[in-house]
Amino acid sequence: MNAPWLEHYDPDIPRSIGTYPEKTLVDILRERVQKEPAAVALIFKGRKISVAEVDRASDALAHSFARLGVKHGDRVALVLP
């Protein structure tokens, strides 16, 4: 497998989590928010972002899309650095 992004992973980050669960990312996030809302979900440029912050931001993004007319089932592409 050609995976050039792996060379940018921190040394303690696994290359795979093994078998992926039969759940959506939203399901997994909501479960984690219930258990450990203050847990660190992301570290971006030194800033630690909690699971609860990611949940709030994803809800805000979903509401913004809805205000723009995006409906359930519509496809949306995100272009990220």
Backbone hydrogen bonds, N-H to C=O, Kabsch-Sander energy under -0.5 kcal/mol:
donor,donor_aa,acceptor,acceptor_aa,energy
3,A,1,M,-0.8
6,L,3,A,-1.8
7,E,4,P,-1.0
8,H,5,W,-1.9
9,Y,6,L,-1.5
13,I,10,D,-2.0
23,K,21,P,-1.5
28,I,24,T,-2.1
29,L,25,L,-2.6
30,R,26,V,-2.7
31,E,27,D,-2.1
32,R,28,I,-2.1
33,V,29,L,-2.5
34,Q,30,R,-1.8
35,K,31,E,-1.5
36,E,32,R,-3.5
39,A,36,E,-1.6
41,A,49,I,-3.0
42,L,49,I,-1.9
44,F,47,R,-2.4
47,R,44,F,-2.0
48,K,46,G,-0.5
49,I,42,L,-3.0
51,V,39,A,-2.3
52,A,37,P,-2.3
54,V,50,S,-2.1
55,D,51,V,-2.3
56,R,52,A,-2.5
57,A,53,E,-2.6
58,S,54,V,-2.6
59,D,55,D,-2.1
60,A,56,R,-2.4
61,L,57,A,-2.3
62,A,58,S,-2.3
63,H,59,D,-2.4
64,S,60,A,-2.1
65,F,61,L,-2.5
66,A,62,A,-2.2
67,R,63,H,-2.3
68,L,64,S,-1.4
69,G,66,A,-1.5
70,V,65,F,-2.5
74,D,71,K,-2.6
80,L,78,L,-0.7
